Structures are given as C-alpha cells and as structure tokens.
Amino acid sequence: MRKRHTSVVILGAGQAGFQAADSLRERDFEGRIILVGDEPGLPYQRPPLSKAALLTAIGADMSTPFRPAAYFTKHEIDLKYGTAARIDRDRRAVVLESGERLEFDYLILALGARNRILTLPGADLAGVQQLRTLDDAECIRSALETATQVVAVGAGFIGMEIAAAATKLGKQTSVIDPLDRPMARSLSRPTSHHFARLHTERGTLLHFGEQCSSFLGRESVEGVEFVNGESVAADLVIVGVGVEPRTELAEAAGLAVDNGVEVDVYLRTSDPAIFAIGDCARFPTGNGRDRVRIESVQNATDQARFVAAHIMGAATEYAAVPWFWSQQFDSKLQIAGLSTGSDVELVLGDQTSSAFSVLRFRDSELTCVESVNKPADHITARRILGHPRGLPLDVARQGNFDLKSYAQNMVPA
C-alpha cells in the first residue's frame, strides 16, 4: 500500500529517527519526510563512541554516519538542523525554535534521552566529562592523550566500556559505583562477576559500595572523594550515572508521559497521529505484564521499522525480542530478552571460563539469556524467546539439556 501526498515529521536524528526515515523510503513511501536533528552534520552511530572510537588516533574522524550526504538528497529526506519548541496538535504542526512550522500527517518522536547530571561540589571542574554526543567523545579522547589517572563514576555499560578503553590505553583506571558489582541493574551475578574479574585482571581498580560526595581540585579535577571520606586521585573523570528520557515536548503537548512517552502495542501515543520510538518510548511488552523503556540500538531500529510499516498499512502488534551487547577487552556480552523480575538463573558452561551463558527465568519461563563469547547461544536464545513455546524451567533443568538441540526441535512459529 502506497501513501501519497502525506507528510511525516521525525523529531530526533539518532538511530531511531534515521531508521524510521530510511524504512519509509524502503517501503516506497512517496510523501514528504522531514528529519529534524539537534546536532549539526550527518546523523551518526553512537555505540562506537564508548568503545573503539576512544582508541582511535587524535585527528582521525570519530564519526560513523549512517549514510553519506548524497543518500538524503537521492531519497528526498529533508534533513534539518534545529530544535523543536512545541507540538501544535490542533494544527498538526511542529514549531521549531527558529519559528519555522513543519506540518505533518504523522509525527514520530525519536527524541532519545539525556544524561543524568551529578550535582556535586566540583562537578564544573575542568576534566569532569560525560559521554553522549560525538563532541563529548572527541573531548574525552583528547583528554585521554595526556591523562594518567582516569575515574569512571558509574559502573553501568557506558562506565565499564570507558574503563576498558582507558585501561587498554595504559591509564590507571578506577570505577566507582554505590552497588556491589558492575552493571548490577542489568546483569545476573555470574555475568557481572565475570566482568569484575576481567577488569581486575587487566588492572582496573573497582570501588563498589562507594558513593561519591565531591570532585576535588581548584581549576581542574584532581580526585574524587567518597562519602566515607576516602578518595582516589584523578586527572580525568567520566560521569555515567544513567539517562532520563526526553519527554518535555510530549508532556507539553498533552501526551501521556510516565518515565517515557507512553505508547500502545502499535507504538502510538495517546494521539494516534503521533508515534514514539527508541529511548524516549515506554511500551507494553509482548507478555502484557510490563511496560518498559529500552535503551538499545536494536530497540530503536526495530521500533522505527515497525512504525514505518504501520504508516504503510501493516496492522500487526509490536513484539520484537529485545537484544543488547557490550564489548569490554576480549569479552563480548550479548543479551537476548528482558531480565525484569527474573527469579531463577541457570548457568550453561563454566562461568569461570571466558565463554558461558546464563539463562534467566521468571515464573518458570525463560525471559532472558546472557551470553559471554557465545554468539551461537545468543542467536539460539533469540529464536527461543520469539517462539510461542518458549523454554520452561523444568526442561532447562534436565541433566542433558542443550540449548541448540532444544531450538532445533521446536516447531516453527
């Protein structure tokens, strides 16, 4: 089904926004597409910014554009640099801060998220950085050239990936987090402990169960002080304490908001002409038990493709299996599914080795699989989690259970 003389405005030119525009054209959408980004230049990929990009030589281009400029011209995607001031739902228009009005038949909110800020004494010192944009990554990479003592505040994925990069560069690197292990909000204990051991073996100093109270120094940062009065020296600090969804535009427009822009099974907001996707969207999961907001490339990409299909006439409900990944030193972590509410964990393989998987269950049903250096397990897990049969706990507990064999015997959905 082709849509003619229809205008789609997409706010946000990150992974979700770009993919929505690209997918509409792939499906032969013939209307106008306006893609609005609040960073100048071409839309680019963000995942490399906390990984390989920090290890590239000074002077090298860190950006990884989704497509060259010619692509946007060829496919008639109107790429605009600007910031939306408000959404005029009555007149179906977005008003930019410049005063320009962009009329739409459909509006896609791909607004992403912003970093949470630590408002501690010394947070404005030179050398206290955060990572979200290409400019941020370039500042951190430049600082890593001369820094000798690096501290990552926050042991989430970003903090641990940055710590891995700094350690590989030979810096004395410390990680500080109030929880008892790395990536504790997302990972099982076996997987979390693997990465703690990996970092420790490489020389990263891990300070868990510690809360920061201030950043020390006069003009530039010289250290980080804990609540208990102890401190660690630092000439570069990267703060990574999570993000919050950018929902102000949606809320001001009267759309439902609750830790993200609320959407239904078709990713529509409370206004059926307006969709929300990616980091800013909070949506119902396939099992109907939870509403979640997911910060991942896969989620952004899948939701963008889904909305493009919906605009072109598809009527299915969104039910993609979420998956995530992280690379730290020589360990690649891949996660399929969601660990929310998991109450049982089963380890496949030797968790003291460099390759194993952890099956996580909720109410005796498989909901998540974490795989360390086991890409075949990851692919198999995604297939099982996307199948109506799933994997019951009692089956996985059988002594001869094999993940690949189980998947091969499943009747195609």
C-alpha positions in Angstrom: 0.0 0.0 0.0 1.5 3.4 -1.0 0.8 6.6 0.9 0.7 9.6 -1.4 0.8 13.3 -0.5 1.4 12.5 3.1 4.0 14.3 5.3 5.9 12.6 8.1 8.0 14.7 10.5 10.5 12.9 12.6 12.0 14.6 15.7 15.4 13.2 16.5 18.1 12.1 14.0 19.6 9.3 16.1 19.3 5.6 15.4 15.5 5.5 15.7 14.8 8.7 13.7 17.2 7.9 10.9 15.9 4.3 10.7 12.3 5.5 10.5 13.1 7.7 7.5 15.1 5.0 5.8 12.4 2.4 6.3 9.7 4.6 5.0 11.6 5.0 1.7 12.4 1.3 1.6 8.7 0.7 1.7 8.1 3.1 -1.2 6.6 5.8 0.9 6.1 8.7 -1.6 5.2 11.6 0.8 7.4 14.2 2.3 9.9 13.1 5.1 11.4 15.8 7.3 14.1 14.5 9.7 15.0 17.1 12.4 18.2 16.7 14.4 19.6 19.0 17.1 23.3 18.3 16.2 24.8 19.7 13.0 26.1 17.4 10.4 25.0 13.9 9.3 23.2 11.6 11.6 25.7 9.1 13.1 26.0 5.9 15.1 26.5 6.3 18.9 27.6 2.8 20.1 31.3 3.2 18.9 31.7 6.4 21.0 32.2 4.4 24.2 34.3 1.6 22.6 36.6 1.7 19.6 36.3 5.4 18.9 38.1 6.3 22.1 41.1 4.2 21.0 41.4 5.9 17.6 44.3 8.3 16.9 43.9 12.0 17.6 43.0 13.7 14.3 41.1 10.7 12.9 37.4 11.1 12.2 35.4 9.6 15.0 32.0 9.9 13.4 30.3 6.9 11.8 27.5 8.4 9.7 24.5 6.2 8.9 24.7 7.3 5.3 26.6 9.9 3.2 25.0 13.3 2.4 24.1 12.1 -1.1 21.8 9.5 0.3 19.5 12.1 1.9 19.4 14.0 -1.4 18.7 10.9 -3.5 15.9 9.7 -1.2 14.4 13.1 -0.7 14.8 13.1 3.0 14.7 16.7 4.2 17.4 16.8 6.9 17.0 19.8 9.1 19.3 21.0 12.0 17.1 22.6 14.7 15.3 22.1 18.0 11.6 21.8 18.3 9.9 24.3 20.6 6.4 22.8 20.7 4.0 20.5 19.0 0.7 22.1 17.8 -1.6 19.1 17.8 -4.6 21.0 16.7 -3.0 22.3 13.5 -0.8 19.2 13.1 2.5 21.0 13.1 5.8 21.2 14.9 7.2 24.6 15.6 10.9 24.9 15.7 12.8 27.4 17.9 13.6 29.3 14.7 9.9 29.9 14.2 9.6 27.5 11.3 6.5 25.4 11.2 6.6 21.8 9.9 3.2 20.4 9.1 2.6 16.7 9.5 0.1 14.0 8.9 2.2 11.7 11.1 4.7 12.7 13.7 7.4 10.3 15.0 9.0 11.2 18.3 12.5 9.8 18.4 13.8 12.2 21.0 16.2 9.9 22.8 17.4 10.5 26.3 19.8 12.9 28.1 22.5 12.0 30.7 21.6 12.4 34.3 23.8 15.0 35.9 25.6 14.7 39.2 25.2 18.0 41.0 28.1 17.5 43.4 30.7 20.0 44.6 33.4 20.3 41.9 31.2 19.0 39.1 32.1 22.0 37.0 35.9 21.5 37.2 37.8 21.0 34.0 38.4 17.3 33.4 34.9 16.2 34.6 33.3 14.9 31.5 30.2 12.9 30.3 29.6 11.0 27.2 26.5 11.3 25.0 27.5 13.0 21.7 30.3 12.9 19.2 31.6 16.2 20.7 31.7 14.6 24.1 33.6 11.6 22.7 36.1 13.8 21.0 36.7 15.7 24.2 37.3 12.5 26.2 39.6 11.0 23.5 41.6 14.2 23.5 41.8 14.2 27.3 42.9 10.6 27.3 46.0 11.6 25.4 47.5 13.3 28.5 45.5 11.9 31.4 47.3 9.4 33.7 44.6 8.7 36.3 41.1 8.1 34.9 38.0 7.6 37.0 34.6 6.3 35.7 31.8 7.3 38.0 29.1 4.7 37.4 29.6 1.0 36.6 26.8 0.7 34.0 27.6 -0.3 30.4 29.0 3.1 29.5 31.2 3.4 32.5 32.6 -0.1 32.2 33.2 0.3 28.4 35.0 3.6 29.0 37.1 2.0 31.8 38.1 -0.8 29.5 39.2 1.7 26.8 41.2 3.7 29.4 42.8 0.6 30.8 43.8 -0.6 27.4 45.5 2.8 26.8 47.6 2.2 29.9 45.9 4.6 32.2 45.5 4.0 35.9 41.7 3.5 35.8 39.2 3.3 38.6 35.5 2.7 38.6 33.2 3.9 41.4 29.6 2.7 42.0 27.3 2.5 45.0 26.1 -1.0 44.1 28.1 -4.2 44.8 29.1 -5.2 41.3 29.3 -3.9 37.7 26.2 -3.5 35.6 24.2 -4.8 38.5 20.9 -3.4 37.4 21.1 -5.3 34.1 23.1 -8.5 34.7 23.0 -11.7 36.7 25.6 -12.2 39.3 27.6 -14.8 37.4 27.9 -12.5 34.3 28.5 -9.4 36.4 31.3 -11.2 38.4 32.9 -12.3 35.1 33.3 -8.7 34.1 34.5 -7.6 37.5 37.2 -10.3 37.4 38.1 -9.4 33.8 38.7 -5.7 34.7 40.6 -6.6 37.8 42.9 -8.9 35.9 43.6 -6.1 33.4 44.4 -3.6 36.2 41.2 -1.6 36.6 40.6 -0.6 40.2 37.0 -1.3 41.2 35.4 0.6 44.1 31.9 -0.9 44.7 29.6 0.1 47.5 31.0 3.6 47.4 29.1 6.9 46.9 30.8 10.0 45.5 30.5 13.1 47.6 32.6 15.6 45.6 35.2 16.2 42.9 38.4 17.6 44.3 40.6 20.3 42.7 40.9 24.0 42.2 40.5 24.6 38.5 41.0 21.1 37.1 39.8 17.9 38.7 42.4 16.2 41.0 40.4 13.5 42.6 37.1 12.0 43.6 36.0 11.9 47.3 33.7 9.3 48.7 31.0 9.8 51.4 33.2 7.9 53.9 36.0 10.5 53.4 38.3 8.3 51.3 39.3 9.5 47.9 41.0 8.4 44.6 43.3 10.6 42.5 42.1 11.6 39.1 43.0 14.0 36.3 40.1 12.8 34.1 36.6 11.8 35.4 33.8 10.5 33.2 30.4 10.5 34.8 28.0 7.8 33.6 25.1 7.5 36.0 22.3 6.7 33.6 19.9 8.7 31.4 16.4 10.1 31.5 14.0 10.2 28.6 13.4 13.5 26.8 9.7 13.9 27.2 9.2 17.6 27.7 7.7 18.2 24.2 5.3 15.3 24.6 4.2 16.4 28.0 3.7 20.0 27.0 1.6 18.7 24.1 -0.7 16.9 26.5 0.5 13.4 25.6 0.7 10.7 28.3 4.1 10.5 29.9 5.5 8.2 32.6 9.2 7.6 32.6 9.0 7.9 28.8 6.3 8.8 26.3 3.5 6.2 26.8 2.6 4.2 23.6 0.3 1.3 22.8 1.0 -2.0 21.0 1.3 -0.1 17.7 3.7 2.4 19.3 1.1 5.2 19.0 0.9 7.8 21.7 -2.4 9.0 23.2 -2.7 10.9 19.9 -3.0 8.3 17.1 -1.2 10.5 14.6 1.9 10.7 16.8 4.3 7.8 17.5 7.2 7.5 19.9 10.1 5.1 19.4 13.5 4.4 20.8 15.0 5.6 24.1 12.1 8.0 24.8 9.2 5.5 24.4 7.7 3.4 27.1 5.8 0.5 25.6 3.9 -2.8 26.6 6.0 -6.0 26.3 4.7 -9.0 24.4 3.6 -10.8 27.5 1.5 -7.8 28.6 2.8 -8.0 32.2 5.2 -5.0 32.0 5.7 -1.6 30.4 9.3 -0.9 29.6 11.6 1.7 28.2 14.7 0.2 26.4 17.9 2.0 25.6 19.5 0.0 22.8 20.2 0.2 19.1 18.1 -2.9 18.4 15.1 -1.5 20.1 15.4 1.8 18.2 15.9 0.1 14.9 13.1 -2.4 15.3 10.6 0.1 16.5 11.5 2.5 13.7 10.9 -0.2 11.1 7.6 -1.2 12.8 6.2 2.3 12.7 7.2 2.7 9.1 5.3 -0.5 8.3 2.3 0.7 10.3 2.2 4.0 8.4 2.2 2.0 5.2 -0.7 -0.1 6.3 0.6 -3.0 8.4 -1.7 -3.9 11.4 0.4 -6.3 13.5 1.3 -5.5 17.1 4.9 -4.7 18.1 6.5 -7.9 19.7 10.2 -7.8 18.8 12.6 -9.7 21.1 15.0 -7.1 22.7 18.7 -7.7 22.5 21.8 -5.8 23.6 25.6 -6.1 23.5 28.7 -4.8 25.1 32.4 -5.3 24.2 35.0 -5.0 27.1 38.5 -6.1 26.5 38.3 -9.6 24.8 34.8 -10.4 26.1 31.7 -9.8 24.1 28.5 -9.8 26.0 25.2 -10.4 24.2 21.8 -10.3 25.9 18.5 -11.5 24.5 15.2 -10.8 26.2 14.5 -8.8 29.4 15.6 -9.8 32.9 12.9 -7.8 34.6 11.5 -9.8 37.6 13.7 -12.8 36.9 13.8 -15.2 39.9 15.9 -18.2 38.8 19.3 -18.3 37.0 20.9 -21.3 35.3 24.5 -21.3 34.0 25.3 -23.2 30.8 29.1 -23.8 30.7 31.8 -22.9 33.1 31.3 -19.4 34.4 34.9 -19.2 35.5 35.9 -19.6 31.8 35.8 -16.9 29.1 32.7 -18.4 27.4 29.3 -19.3 29.1 25.6 -18.3 29.1 23.2 -17.6 31.8 19.5 -18.5 31.4 17.2 -16.2 33.4 13.6 -17.3 34.3 10.5 -15.5 35.6 7.7 -17.6 37.0 9.4 -20.7 35.5 9.5 -19.3 31.9 12.7 -18.2 30.1 12.8 -14.4 29.7 16.4 -13.6 29.2 19.7 -15.1 28.1 23.1 -13.5 28.8 25.9 -14.9 26.6 29.6 -14.2 27.1 31.7 -15.1 24.0 28.9 -17.5 22.9 27.4 -15.9 19.8 25.7 -19.2 18.8 23.9 -19.3 22.2 22.7 -15.7 21.6 21.2 -16.4 18.2 19.5 -19.5 19.5 18.2 -17.6 22.5 16.6 -15.0 20.3 14.9 -17.8 18.4 13.5 -19.5 21.5 12.3 -16.2 23.1 10.5 -15.3 19.9 8.7 -18.7 19.8 5.3 -19.2 21.5 6.6 -22.4 23.1 9.4 -20.7 24.9 11.5 -22.7 27.3 10.1 -23.9 30.7 12.4 -24.1 33.7 11.8 -27.8 34.3 13.0 -28.6 30.8 16.2 -26.5 31.1 17.0 -28.2 34.4 17.2 -31.6 32.8 20.7 -33.0 33.0 21.1 -33.5 29.3 19.7 -30.1 28.3 21.3 -28.5 25.2 20.1 -25.1 24.1 20.9 -25.6 20.4 19.2 -29.1 20.3 16.1 -27.7 22.0 15.8 -24.9 19.5 16.3 -27.3 16.5 13.3 -29.4 17.8 11.0 -26.5 18.1 8.1 -26.4 15.5 8.5 -23.2 13.5 6.1 -20.5 14.8 
